[in-house]
Each structure stands twice: as structure tokens, then as C-alpha cells.
Amino acid sequence: MILIVDDKTENLYALEKLLESKNFKVDVANSGEEALTKVLNNNYKLIILDVQMPGMDGFEVAEHLSGFKRTKDIPIIFLSAVNTNKQFITKGYASGGIDYITKPVDPDILLLKVNTFVRLYEQTIALQDVQYNLQIEIDVRKKVQLELKERAEQLHYTLESLPIIAFTAECNGKIDFVNQRWYNYSEKSSVFPITHPQDKNIEEEFEKAIKSGKAIELEARISKTKEIEYCYHLIKIIPIKDQGKINKWVGTFTGIEDQKRIEQKKDEFLSIASHELKTPLTSIKAYVQLLSRALKTHKNTKISTYLDKAQSQIYKLNELIGDLLDISKIESGELKLNKKQFDIKTLIDNCIETIKQNHIGKQIKIIGNEKEMMIFADEARIEQVLLNYCTNAIKYSPDNKSITITRVAANNELLIKVKDHGIGIPPEKQASIFTKFYRVEESSLKFQGLGIGLYICAEIIKKHQGNFGVESEAGKGSEFYFKIPIIIT
């Protein structure tokens, strides 16, 4: 809107009609005082201001408007029929006007100037809006950068205080911080500690993690600079994400050499103990069988019951020793596969028969095992895995009598799933369920076991170039699965 200020009504009317004929919105004021009031309460793109007015003249109005932040940028065109001398024109520009037109006014010239000044004002306002928005964005970015800097400093301080090797890296993997312990194992902040020749290379594993965007966790032996001895470390490198995008990597090297030595001694003990127990157990088993045959016709039925219970406990002990021996073979790398062709349908059927004999009353539902299918693998080991899955499914669902075994073949792979409706496994515990000697705390007191069965199953499936896992929800049951190639080379 354009404001016309003049003390003469005929001048206001003539200018108003001229501008309105060109579709300009117009407002009028009869005095300088009225003009100030209107300008402070309305938004104008241009003011056409008469110089000679009673009371407050045009120069005074312009000077007042230039003193307010809200009105100082409004363009002013002075109009005068009396004050046409150079000194008045100069005063007009000095008081804040952008043009000084003397009367009589040429309508075409006036319209051209009005169009130009209105457009310039609109562009000025638009530019100010852009500048304002840019300033807001700059302020926000400065604030975010300051927060990121503070967070990075806090993270670096934390990593420096920890008794471990630690580093951070940019999203592309370029290391931007290492703590002082890093330099015990590497002379440069940009170079990862050297790993044992038999272990995975840390830098190569990190490059894979950057490409996949996933965290890595591995055990590797590293040595201090200028030393020969290698020590085990647990290496974790995790991505830090902001709105789903990785902007930082944080890595730690935690020394686990003492833990490894303890595990090694424990494994040695288990290996020796299991081997030593195997021989007397075999003798006990043979003597109980001989005793059972000798007393088969004995009149006292309790003797037969006692012998059956003894044989049952010998069977359980034999299984336990077998598991311990398997662990010993796994740790020493001596777990071998005896691969041959066999029918997976027959294997599943045999497993079901074994389960039903040892767990009377349990219902086992079979899905997808109607047809024969030959696979090339270690039959005994695959049966061992399936029996372990089924036994666990029954053990951990004491209040439900049914489990489901599903067989699926696709893309030259065999998938077998065992589902129960038991106690389930919390999400945070599922990642550790296949590790050695791990037991979920909630079930460790209620259900017996050493926590080695699933670890052995996992190692067997790894040997078959397959994968394994569990899908579970606490209180609603679990579904354990394994997948192996149908033909394992």
C-alpha cells in the first residue's frame, strides 16, 4: 500500500485516482501528524510526501520516520511546488527521501518512479527476510557445532580416562582421536595396531564395517610397539548415528589376556576330566548292563526299577561327557565332519522317535517333512543339533506339551526350525545364547544344564558353512533354526 501525504484535498484526490487507475492500493493523510500515526500502525511500501504543510512539514515527518527501525527503510518521494531551490532538494535527500519531484508533476514520470521504488522496496524486504532466515540458520548451525564440539570433548575425556585403548573416527573411517594408551601399541594415530598373523586384520575389518554400516566385535592378539609378545584384546567398533546417518565411529580395545588364559586352563581341565571320566564310565555302563541281565528274572521288581534309573543316569552322564569332549575338540580345532549322503526326512523321523521315547506325552508337529530329500553332510552331527534343539524346546516349555519342527528347502539350502511355546528369551539375551557356558539368569536356577549344548550346535553348523539363530519373545516361546547348504563341499 502507498501513503500520500498532502494538506490539500484536491492534490490527494488527483494522486489517489492516478495510482488507483494502475491498481495500486492507496491510503491518504492530510497532515504530518496524521501521516506519522498511520505509518506506525500500517505497512506501506512507499510514501509520497508533500514538503510544505502547516504544523509538521514533510522534512520533519521524514526525519521522524528515519529514526524508527520499522519505518526507516520505507522509500519517500518528496513533492513540492514552492520549495524548488537546490537547498531544499538537498535537505529532502538528507532527511531520508530517495527522490524529490517538483510540481506540476508529470503523471507518467511519477508512475515510473512509483513502480520502480515499490519494486525496490519489495526486493529489499525479501532480501531482509532471506538474510534473517540465513542468520537463524547460521545461529542454529553454530549452536549445533558447539554442542557437537562439547560432546566430542566429553567423549574424548571419557575415552582418555578409561583403562583401555580407544579411538574415534569420522564417518569415512579417518581416525580423528586416539587416547594415550593407543601409542603403547602404535607409533602413529592413523595406523592401527598390528595383529597376530593368524588373527583378523583390524583395518580390513573396519573397512568392511564402514561399507556395511554395521558394528564389529572381534578378538585379536596385538603387541606393544617394539615387543614380540602378543596379547588378546576384545575389539569393538560401533557407529554413532544422527537421524539414521553415521557421523562418527567409536572403537575400544579391551585387554582379555588374563581371561583367555583362565579359559584355556578351564578347557584343558575339561578335556582331561572328560577323557579320564570316559573310561570308568564305560566300565560302569558295561557292569550295569551285565547286572541287569543277571537279575532279569529276579522276583523283586524294585531291583529292575533301580537298574533302569541307574542306566538313565549313566546315559545322561555319557551325554555330558560327550559334550565336554566335543568342546575340547572344538577348542583344539579337531572337530571333524564325516560327510556323506543321507535322507533328511529319515533323520527327522528318527529324531522324533527318540524324543518321544524319552519324553512320553509330548506332541511333536511336523511341517514340510513329507518327501525324501538327500543332502550331503555329517548325518550324526546334524542329528545331534536337531536333538539338542528339540530337547531344549521340551525342557524350557514345561507347561506346554507341543513343539513344532519345520523343514524348508529353497535356493539349494536346507532350513530346519524348532518352535516351542515356553518361557522365551529376552531380546537382550538372545545374542549370547549360543556362546559357551552362557545361561539366561532367569532359567539357570529352574532348569539344569551347563550351557554348552547350543555352543556345540553353533560350531557344528559353522563347520557345515551354515548359519543359525533364534527368534523369541519372553513368555511366548522360542523358535531356534539352522540353515545349511544341501551339498556341503
matplotlib code that plots the C-alpha trace (Angstrom):
import matplotlib.pyplot as plt

x = [0.0, 1.1, 0.6, 0.0, 0.5, -0.7, -2.7, -4.7, -7.6, -7.5, -3.9, -4.7, -7.7, -5.7, -2.8, -5.1, -7.1, -3.9, -2.4, -5.6, -6.0, -2.8, -4.1, -2.1, -3.7, -3.6, -4.0, -4.1, -3.2, -3.9, -1.1, 2.3, 0.9, -1.7, 0.9, 3.1, 0.2, -0.8, 2.8, 3.3, 0.1, 0.2, 2.6, 3.5, 5.7, 6.1, 5.3, 4.6, 5.1, 4.3, 7.1, 5.1, 2.4, 1.2, 2.4, 4.8, 6.3, 7.5, 11.1, 10.2, 8.0, 10.8, 13.3, 10.9, 10.4, 14.1, 14.5, 12.3, 13.7, 10.3, 9.9, 13.5, 13.6, 10.2, 11.1, 9.9, 9.2, 9.0, 6.6, 6.9, 5.6, 7.2, 10.5, 12.2, 15.6, 18.7, 19.0, 15.5, 16.1, 19.4, 17.6, 15.0, 17.6, 19.4, 16.2, 15.7, 14.0, 15.0, 13.6, 12.4, 9.8, 8.7, 5.2, 3.5, 4.0, 4.3, 2.0, 4.0, 7.3, 5.6, 4.2, 7.5, 9.2, 6.4, 6.7, 10.5, 10.6, 7.8, 9.6, 12.9, 11.2, 9.6, 13.0, 14.6, 12.1, 12.5, 16.3, 15.9, 13.8, 16.4, 19.1, 17.1, 16.5, 20.1, 21.1, 18.8, 20.3, 23.8, 22.9, 21.4, 24.5, 26.8, 24.8, 24.8, 28.6, 29.2, 27.1, 28.9, 32.3, 31.3, 30.0, 33.2, 35.4, 33.3, 33.7, 37.4, 37.8, 35.8, 37.9, 41.1, 40.1, 39.2, 41.9, 41.6, 42.8, 40.3, 39.8, 37.2, 36.9, 34.9, 32.1, 34.6, 36.8, 39.6, 40.8, 40.4, 41.3, 43.2, 43.8, 47.3, 47.2, 47.0, 50.6, 51.7, 50.6, 51.0, 53.5, 51.0, 47.5, 46.5, 47.9, 46.0, 48.0, 49.4, 47.6, 48.9, 49.4, 46.8, 44.2, 41.9, 43.4, 41.7, 42.0, 40.5, 37.6, 37.0, 36.8, 34.2, 32.2, 32.3, 30.8, 28.1, 27.4, 27.4, 29.3, 32.1, 33.2, 36.2, 39.0, 42.6, 46.1, 48.1, 51.6, 53.1, 55.5, 59.0, 57.8, 57.3, 54.7, 51.0, 48.1, 44.4, 42.1, 38.4, 37.9, 34.6, 33.9, 30.4, 28.8, 27.3, 24.2, 22.3, 18.9, 19.8, 23.1, 26.5, 28.6, 31.2, 32.8, 33.9, 36.3, 37.8, 40.4, 39.9, 42.6, 41.3, 44.6, 44.0, 40.5, 41.8, 44.4, 41.7, 39.6, 42.5, 43.2, 39.5, 39.4, 42.4, 40.8, 37.6, 39.5, 41.5, 38.5, 36.2, 38.8, 39.6, 35.8, 35.1, 37.0, 35.5, 32.0, 32.3, 33.1, 30.2, 27.9, 29.0, 28.7, 25.2, 24.1, 25.6, 23.9, 20.6, 20.8, 21.8, 18.8, 16.3, 14.3, 14.7, 11.4, 12.0, 10.6, 12.2, 15.7, 14.7, 13.4, 16.6, 18.7, 16.6, 17.1, 20.9, 21.1, 19.2, 21.6, 24.6, 23.1, 22.9, 26.4, 27.6, 25.9, 27.5, 31.0, 30.4, 29.6, 32.7, 34.8, 33.1, 34.1, 37.7, 37.7, 36.3, 38.8, 41.7, 40.3, 39.9, 36.1, 35.9, 33.0, 32.2, 30.2, 28.0, 24.7, 21.6, 17.9, 16.9, 13.4, 14.6, 16.9, 14.0, 11.8, 14.4, 14.9, 11.2, 11.1, 14.0, 12.3, 9.0, 10.7, 12.5, 9.6, 6.4, 3.3, 4.9, 3.3, 5.5, 4.1, 5.9, 5.7, 7.3, 8.9, 6.6, 9.1, 12.5, 15.4, 19.1, 21.7, 25.5, 26.6, 27.6, 24.5, 25.4, 26.3, 23.1, 21.1, 23.0, 21.9, 18.3, 18.1, 19.6, 17.1, 14.2, 15.4, 15.7, 12.3, 10.8, 12.9, 12.1, 8.3, 7.3, 3.7, 3.1, 3.2, 3.7, 6.7, 6.8, 9.6, 9.6, 11.6, 12.1, 14.3, 15.0, 17.9, 20.0, 19.7, 18.0, 16.3, 15.1, 13.2, 12.1, 9.4, 8.2, 5.6, 7.7, 9.4, 11.1, 14.3, 14.5, 15.8, 19.0, 20.0, 19.4, 22.8, 24.7, 22.6, 25.0, 28.1, 30.0, 28.7, 26.1, 22.8, 19.9, 19.8, 16.0, 16.2, 19.5, 18.1, 15.0, 16.5, 19.6, 22.5, 25.9, 25.1, 27.3, 24.7, 23.8, 27.5, 28.3, 25.4, 26.6, 30.1, 28.7, 26.6, 29.6, 31.6, 28.8, 29.1, 25.7, 24.1, 21.9, 19.8, 16.8, 13.6, 12.0, 9.8, 9.8, 6.8, 5.7, 8.2, 11.2, 12.0, 15.5, 16.7, 19.7, 20.4, 23.0, 23.8, 22.2, 25.6, 28.5, 31.9]
y = [0.0, 3.6, 6.5, 10.0, 12.9, 16.4, 19.2, 20.0, 17.7, 18.3, 17.1, 14.0, 13.2, 13.6, 11.4, 8.8, 8.4, 8.3, 5.5, 3.5, 3.6, 1.5, -1.0, 0.4, 0.3, 3.9, 5.5, 9.3, 11.6, 15.4, 16.3, 15.3, 14.2, 12.0, 10.5, 9.5, 7.9, 5.9, 4.8, 3.5, 1.4, 0.2, -1.2, 0.9, 0.2, 3.9, 7.4, 10.3, 13.3, 17.0, 19.2, 22.4, 21.6, 23.6, 22.3, 19.4, 19.7, 16.9, 17.1, 16.7, 13.7, 12.1, 12.7, 11.1, 8.1, 7.6, 7.3, 4.2, 0.7, -0.3, 2.7, 3.8, 1.6, 2.9, 4.9, 8.5, 10.7, 14.4, 16.6, 20.4, 23.3, 26.1, 24.8, 24.1, 25.5, 23.3, 23.8, 22.3, 19.4, 18.7, 18.9, 16.4, 13.8, 14.5, 13.9, 10.4, 10.9, 8.9, 11.4, 15.0, 15.9, 19.4, 20.3, 20.3, 16.5, 14.6, 11.6, 9.2, 10.0, 9.7, 6.3, 5.1, 6.2, 4.7, 1.4, 1.4, 2.3, -0.1, -2.9, -2.0, -1.9, -5.3, -6.7, -5.1, -6.7, -10.0, -9.7, -8.9, -12.0, -14.1, -12.5, -13.1, -16.7, -17.2, -15.7, -18.0, -21.0, -19.8, -19.4, -22.9, -24.4, -22.6, -23.9, -27.5, -27.3, -26.0, -28.9, -31.4, -30.0, -30.2, -33.8, -34.8, -33.2, -35.1, -38.3, -37.8, -37.1, -40.3, -42.4, -40.9, -41.9, -45.5, -48.2, -49.4, -48.4, -46.1, -44.1, -42.2, -41.8, -39.8, -41.3, -42.3, -44.1, -41.4, -41.5, -38.1, -39.0, -41.7, -41.8, -42.1, -45.9, -46.2, -45.1, -48.2, -50.3, -48.0, -45.2, -43.2, -42.2, -43.1, -46.6, -49.5, -51.8, -54.8, -58.1, -61.6, -63.2, -65.8, -63.2, -61.0, -57.6, -54.8, -52.2, -54.6, -55.5, -51.8, -51.1, -53.8, -52.3, -48.8, -50.3, -52.3, -49.6, -52.2, -52.5, -55.1, -57.2, -59.5, -60.9, -60.4, -60.5, -57.3, -56.5, -53.4, -51.4, -52.9, -56.0, -59.5, -60.9, -60.7, -60.3, -60.9, -57.9, -57.6, -55.1, -53.3, -50.6, -49.1, -46.4, -43.3, -42.2, -38.9, -39.2, -42.5, -41.3, -42.4, -39.3, -41.0, -44.3, -45.2, -48.1, -49.7, -52.4, -54.2, -56.5, -60.0, -61.9, -63.0, -64.1, -66.1, -67.8, -68.8, -70.1, -72.1, -73.7, -74.4, -76.0, -78.1, -79.3, -80.2, -82.0, -84.0, -84.6, -85.8, -88.2, -89.5, -90.0, -91.7, -94.9, -95.7, -94.7, -97.2, -99.9, -98.8, -98.9, -102.5, -103.8, -102.3, -104.0, -107.3, -106.9, -106.1, -109.3, -111.4, -110.0, -110.1, -113.0, -111.8, -111.7, -108.3, -105.8, -102.9, -104.1, -103.8, -100.3, -99.2, -100.6, -98.7, -95.5, -96.2, -96.8, -93.5, -91.5, -93.3, -92.2, -88.5, -88.6, -90.1, -87.3, -84.7, -86.2, -86.4, -82.6, -81.9, -83.9, -82.0, -78.7, -80.0, -80.9, -77.5, -75.6, -77.6, -77.4, -81.2, -81.3, -83.1, -83.8, -87.3, -86.2, -88.5, -88.6, -89.3, -88.6, -85.7, -87.0, -90.2, -88.3, -86.0, -89.1, -90.8, -87.7, -87.6, -91.2, -90.7, -87.7, -89.5, -92.4, -90.2, -87.7, -89.6, -87.4, -84.7, -83.8, -83.1, -81.4, -81.8, -79.3, -79.9, -83.4, -85.4, -86.2, -87.7, -85.3, -86.3, -84.0, -84.3, -83.5, -85.2, -87.1, -87.7, -84.1, -82.7, -85.2, -84.0, -80.4, -81.3, -83.4, -80.6, -78.1, -80.4, -81.3, -77.7, -76.9, -79.5, -78.6, -74.9, -75.3, -77.5, -76.2, -76.9, -80.4, -79.5, -78.4, -77.9, -78.9, -77.2, -78.3, -75.9, -76.3, -73.3, -71.9, -75.1, -74.6, -76.6, -74.7, -76.5, -74.7, -75.9, -73.9, -74.2, -72.3, -72.0, -69.3, -67.5, -65.4, -61.7, -59.7, -58.5, -62.1, -63.7, -62.6, -64.5, -67.7, -69.6, -68.7, -71.2, -71.8, -69.0, -69.4, -67.0, -65.9, -66.3, -70.0, -71.0, -71.9, -73.6, -75.7, -77.8, -77.6, -76.2, -74.0, -75.8, -77.6, -74.6, -73.6, -77.0, -76.8, -73.4, -74.8, -77.8, -75.5, -73.2, -76.3, -77.0, -73.5, -72.6, -70.1, -70.3, -68.2, -67.7, -65.7, -65.4, -63.3, -63.6, -65.6, -66.6, -69.2, -69.5, -70.7, -72.0, -72.5, -73.6, -73.4, -75.4, -75.9, -79.1, -80.0, -79.1, -79.2]
z = [0.0, -0.8, 1.5, 0.1, 2.5, 1.5, 3.3, 0.1, -0.6, -4.4, -4.6, -2.5, -4.8, -8.0, -6.9, -5.3, -8.6, -10.7, -8.6, -8.2, -12.0, -12.1, -9.4, -6.6, -3.1, -1.7, 1.7, 2.4, 5.2, 5.5, 7.8, 9.0, 12.4, 10.8, 8.5, 11.5, 13.2, 10.1, 9.3, 12.8, 12.6, 9.0, 6.5, 3.5, 0.5, -0.5, 0.9, -1.4, 0.9, 0.4, 1.7, 2.5, 5.1, 8.1, 11.5, 10.8, 7.3, 5.1, 6.2, 9.8, 9.0, 7.1, 9.9, 12.4, 10.2, 9.7, 13.5, 13.8, 12.8, 11.5, 9.1, 8.2, 5.0, 3.6, 0.4, 0.4, -2.6, -1.8, -3.8, -3.7, -5.8, -3.7, -2.3, -5.6, -4.8, -4.6, -0.9, -0.3, -2.7, -0.8, 2.5, 1.2, 0.4, 3.7, 5.7, 4.2, 0.9, -2.2, -4.7, -4.9, -7.6, -8.2, -9.3, -11.7, -11.7, -15.0, -14.3, -16.5, -14.8, -11.4, -12.2, -13.5, -10.3, -8.1, -9.9, -9.5, -5.8, -4.9, -6.6, -5.0, -1.6, -2.1, -3.1, -0.1, 2.2, 0.5, 0.9, 4.5, 5.0, 3.3, 5.4, 8.6, 7.8, 6.9, 10.2, 12.0, 10.2, 10.9, 14.6, 14.7, 13.0, 15.3, 18.3, 16.8, 16.1, 19.6, 21.1, 18.9, 19.9, 23.6, 23.1, 21.3, 24.0, 26.7, 24.7, 24.3, 28.0, 28.8, 26.5, 27.9, 31.4, 30.6, 31.2, 27.6, 24.1, 22.4, 19.3, 17.3, 13.5, 11.0, 9.0, 6.3, 8.7, 9.1, 12.7, 14.4, 18.0, 19.9, 23.7, 25.1, 25.5, 21.7, 21.4, 23.5, 20.5, 17.5, 16.8, 14.7, 15.4, 11.8, 11.9, 13.7, 16.0, 14.2, 14.8, 15.1, 11.6, 12.5, 13.5, 11.5, 10.4, 12.3, 9.5, 6.9, 9.3, 9.9, 6.2, 5.8, 8.7, 7.0, 3.8, 5.7, 8.3, 11.0, 14.2, 14.6, 17.5, 17.3, 19.4, 18.1, 19.5, 19.3, 20.6, 22.1, 19.9, 19.8, 21.7, 20.3, 22.7, 21.5, 24.0, 23.4, 23.1, 22.6, 19.8, 19.4, 16.8, 16.7, 14.6, 16.1, 14.2, 13.9, 12.3, 10.8, 9.3, 10.6, 11.6, 13.9, 14.8, 18.3, 18.9, 22.0, 22.6, 25.9, 27.2, 27.8, 28.0, 31.7, 30.8, 27.8, 30.0, 32.5, 29.7, 28.3, 31.7, 32.1, 28.7, 29.5, 32.7, 30.9, 28.2, 30.8, 33.0, 30.2, 28.8, 32.3, 33.1, 29.8, 30.7, 34.1, 32.8, 30.0, 32.6, 34.9, 31.9, 31.0, 34.6, 35.0, 31.7, 32.9, 36.3, 34.5, 32.5, 35.5, 37.6, 34.8, 36.3, 39.8, 41.7, 43.3, 40.8, 42.6, 41.6, 37.9, 38.6, 40.3, 37.4, 34.9, 36.8, 37.1, 33.3, 32.7, 34.8, 33.1, 29.8, 30.9, 32.3, 29.0, 27.1, 29.3, 28.9, 25.1, 25.1, 27.1, 24.6, 21.8, 23.4, 23.7, 20.0, 19.0, 21.0, 19.6, 16.1, 15.9, 15.4, 12.1, 9.8, 8.4, 5.4, 3.3, 1.5, 3.6, 3.6, 5.9, 6.1, 7.7, 10.1, 11.3, 11.7, 13.8, 16.0, 16.6, 17.6, 20.0, 21.5, 22.0, 23.7, 26.2, 26.7, 26.8, 26.3, 24.3, 21.0, 18.0, 14.9, 11.6, 8.7, 5.3, 6.0, 3.7, 1.0, 0.9, 0.3, 0.0, 1.4, 1.7, 5.3, 8.6, 9.5, 13.1, 13.8, 12.1, 14.2, 17.3, 16.6, 15.9, 19.1, 21.1, 19.7, 20.4, 23.9, 24.8, 23.4, 25.6, 28.7, 28.5, 27.9, 30.9, 30.9, 27.2, 25.6, 22.0, 19.8, 16.0, 13.6, 10.2, 7.2, 4.3, 1.2, -1.2, -3.2, -2.6, 1.2, 4.0, 6.8, 9.9, 12.7, 16.1, 17.8, 21.4, 23.5, 26.6, 28.7, 25.8, 25.9, 26.4, 23.4, 25.1, 26.0, 22.5, 21.1, 23.8, 23.8, 21.5, 23.5, 25.6, 29.2, 28.8, 30.6, 30.9, 34.5, 34.7, 33.9, 35.3, 38.7, 37.5, 34.7, 34.9, 32.4, 31.8, 28.8, 26.3, 24.1, 21.9, 21.7, 20.2, 17.8, 16.6, 16.0, 14.1, 11.8, 11.2, 10.2, 7.7, 6.2, 7.5, 9.9, 13.0, 15.3, 17.4, 17.3, 20.7, 23.0, 26.7, 28.0, 24.5, 23.4, 21.1, 17.6, 17.0, 13.5, 11.4, 7.7, 5.8, 2.1, 0.8, -0.7, 1.5, -0.2]

ax = plt.figure().add_subplot(projection="3d")
ax.plot(x, y, z, "-o")
ax.set_aspect("equal")
plt.show()
